[in-house]
Amino acid sequence: MTSFTNKVVVITGGNSGIGLATAQAFAKDGAKVVIFGRDRESLRNAAETLGANASAIQGDVTKAADLDALIAHVKKTHGRIDTLFVNAGVAEFRPVDLADEAHFDKLFDINVKGAYYTVQKALPLMGQGSSIVFTTSGAQELGMAGASVYGATKAALRSFARTLSADLKDRGIRVNAVSPGPVQTPIFGRMGLSHEQIEGFSKEIAGQVPMGRVGQASEIAAAVKFLASDGAAYITGASLPVDGGMTTL
Ligand SMILES: NC(=O)c1ccc[n+]([C@@H]2O[C@H](COP(=O)([O-])OP(=O)(O)OC[C@H]3O[C@@H](n4cnc5c(N)ncnc54)[C@H](OP(=O)(O)O)[C@@H]3O)[C@@H](O)[C@H]2O)c1
């Protein structure tokens, strides 16, 4: 696998779950990692574990000024971006009758609009040989009850991976998506469920995975590293399911 020594990797949502595990994996391989998220305390803790080559910028992907501050920091500190992991996202599940406009707007603002403008603002720092990876979800493929809005946001990202790779191919920038199945991260705790409900949900969803278990964030990180590596130099516009066979078997 490619060495990431001195490669510049920017990760939105790098202070928790999949983003943090990916930041750790890149940092371990010598990359200069910049993480971005809203919560100051977890950003500080994450940056400490990532070591001297890492930095953390606090901000919200729905705020243009915060994204500008992230890109200004990367430009000043590193001058370029080799890998952009567009990963920040929220999950909320509602049956269609209860999916009010606030739910719809929140999910599309963060998961779709935030992701799109993260890419647009990062592009001036990206050149030949760099790459972008979006985090989508198995929910974009499956007809999961309660996931009409969440699944649609992730389907939009899947579409961006295709259309942006067409836009950017002549600049030598590859764009792909990693599509996780259920993964053990703090996201379940943020859905307003009780501890018992989370346990029950995890058990139920694990039963729907052909491999019989939920995934680990490090398993998604490994796939992101592959898509960012020279080993994936001929891969663009693709979506890699990392879901224990949930959407493929
Ligand atoms: N875990 C799963 O089962 C699973 C499955 C498929 C796809 N995914 C996707 O994987 C991605 C990462 O999720 P995760 O499971 O690692 O959950 P997580 O631990 O809750 O992480 C979500 C990350 O996104 C950041 N974030 C959310 N809203 C943001 C905003 N407005 N601005 C900036 N950062 C924001 C959070 O930062 P703060 O904490 O600072 O807000 C956090 O770092 C998400 O896109 C999710 O949809 C997860």
The ligand as an SDF file (V2000), in Angstrom:
LIG
                    3D

 48 52  0  0  0  0  0  0  0  0999 V2000
  -22.0340    4.5020   11.7730 N   0  0  0  0  0  0  0  0  0  0  0  0
  -22.7550    3.9920   10.7960 C   0  0  0  0  0  0  0  0  0  0  0  0
  -23.4250    2.9640   10.9560 O   0  0  0  0  0  0  0  0  0  0  0  0
  -22.7470    4.6450    9.4350 C   0  0  0  0  0  0  0  0  0  0  0  0
  -23.2280    3.9000    8.3500 C   0  0  0  0  0  0  0  0  0  0  0  0
  -23.2320    4.4780    7.0900 C   0  0  0  0  0  0  0  0  0  0  0  0
  -22.7850    5.7680    6.9150 C   0  0  0  0  0  0  0  0  0  0  0  0
  -22.3450    6.4860    7.9930 N   0  0  0  0  0  0  0  0  0  0  0  0
  -21.8810    7.8560    7.7400 C   0  0  0  0  0  0  0  0  0  0  0  0
  -20.5590    7.9720    8.2070 O   0  0  0  0  0  0  0  0  0  0  0  0
  -20.2710    9.3510    8.4900 C   0  0  0  0  0  0  0  0  0  0  0  0
  -19.5950    9.4170    9.8540 C   0  0  0  0  0  0  0  0  0  0  0  0
  -20.5180    8.9490   10.8230 O   0  0  0  0  0  0  0  0  0  0  0  0
  -20.0880    8.1790   12.1390 P   0  0  0  0  0  0  0  0  0  0  0  0
  -20.8250    6.9000   12.1760 O   0  0  0  0  0  0  0  0  0  0  0  0
  -18.6280    8.1980   12.3000 O   0  0  0  0  0  0  0  0  0  0  0  0
  -20.8310    9.1020   13.2140 O   0  0  0  0  0  0  0  0  0  0  0  0
  -20.3170   10.1360   14.3170 P   0  0  0  0  0  0  0  0  0  0  0  0
  -19.3670    9.4540   15.2150 O   0  0  0  0  0  0  0  0  0  0  0  0
  -21.5580   10.7390   14.8640 O   0  0  0  0  0  0  0  0  0  0  0  0
  -19.5260   11.1950   13.4570 O   0  0  0  0  0  0  0  0  0  0  0  0
  -20.1570   12.1960   12.7030 C   0  0  0  0  0  0  0  0  0  0  0  0
  -19.1340   13.2820   12.4800 C   0  0  0  0  0  0  0  0  0  0  0  0
  -19.6970   14.2960   11.6330 O   0  0  0  0  0  0  0  0  0  0  0  0
  -19.4510   15.5490   12.2400 C   0  0  0  0  0  0  0  0  0  0  0  0
  -20.5100   16.5000   11.8920 N   0  0  0  0  0  0  0  0  0  0  0  0
  -21.8470   16.3100   11.9260 C   0  0  0  0  0  0  0  0  0  0  0  0
  -22.4800   17.4200   11.5630 N   0  0  0  0  0  0  0  0  0  0  0  0
  -21.5230   18.3460   11.2810 C   0  0  0  0  0  0  0  0  0  0  0  0
  -21.5490   19.6850   10.8460 C   0  0  0  0  0  0  0  0  0  0  0  0
  -22.7000   20.3370   10.6290 N   0  0  0  0  0  0  0  0  0  0  0  0
  -20.3650   20.3290   10.6520 N   0  0  0  0  0  0  0  0  0  0  0  0
  -19.1990   19.6950   10.8880 C   0  0  0  0  0  0  0  0  0  0  0  0
  -19.1100   18.4210   11.3020 N   0  0  0  0  0  0  0  0  0  0  0  0
  -20.2570   17.7580   11.4970 C   0  0  0  0  0  0  0  0  0  0  0  0
  -19.4500   15.2820   13.7360 C   0  0  0  0  0  0  0  0  0  0  0  0
  -18.7640   16.3160   14.3910 O   0  0  0  0  0  0  0  0  0  0  0  0
  -19.3480   16.9570   15.7880 P   0  0  0  0  0  0  0  0  0  0  0  0
  -19.3870   15.7880   16.7250 O   0  0  0  0  0  0  0  0  0  0  0  0
  -18.3240   17.9530   16.1510 O   0  0  0  0  0  0  0  0  0  0  0  0
  -20.6840   17.4890   15.4470 O   0  0  0  0  0  0  0  0  0  0  0  0
  -18.7190   13.9440   13.7810 C   0  0  0  0  0  0  0  0  0  0  0  0
  -17.3320   14.1610   13.7640 O   0  0  0  0  0  0  0  0  0  0  0  0
  -21.6000   10.0760    8.4020 C   0  0  0  0  0  0  0  0  0  0  0  0
  -21.6550   10.7510    7.1590 O   0  0  0  0  0  0  0  0  0  0  0  0
  -22.6350    8.9540    8.4480 C   0  0  0  0  0  0  0  0  0  0  0  0
  -23.8140    9.3060    7.7800 O   0  0  0  0  0  0  0  0  0  0  0  0
  -22.3130    5.9560    9.2390 C   0  0  0  0  0  0  0  0  0  0  0  0
  1  2  1  0
  2  3  2  0
  2  4  1  0
  4  5  1  0
  4 48  2  0
  5  6  2  0
  6  7  1  0
  7  8  2  0
  8  9  1  0
  8 48  1  0
  9 10  1  0
  9 46  1  0
 10 11  1  0
 11 12  1  0
 11 44  1  0
 12 13  1  0
 13 14  1  0
 14 15  2  0
 14 16  1  0
 14 17  1  0
 17 18  1  0
 18 19  2  0
 18 20  1  0
 18 21  1  0
 21 22  1  0
 22 23  1  0
 23 24  1  0
 23 42  1  0
 24 25  1  0
 25 26  1  0
 25 36  1  0
 26 27  1  0
 26 35  1  0
 27 28  2  0
 28 29  1  0
 29 30  1  0
 29 35  2  0
 30 31  1  0
 30 32  2  0
 32 33  1  0
 33 34  2  0
 34 35  1  0
 36 37  1  0
 36 42  1  0
 37 38  1  0
 38 39  2  0
 38 40  1  0
 38 41  1  0
 42 43  1  0
 44 45  1  0
 44 46  1  0
 46 47  1  0
M  CHG  2   8   1  16  -1
M  END
$$$$
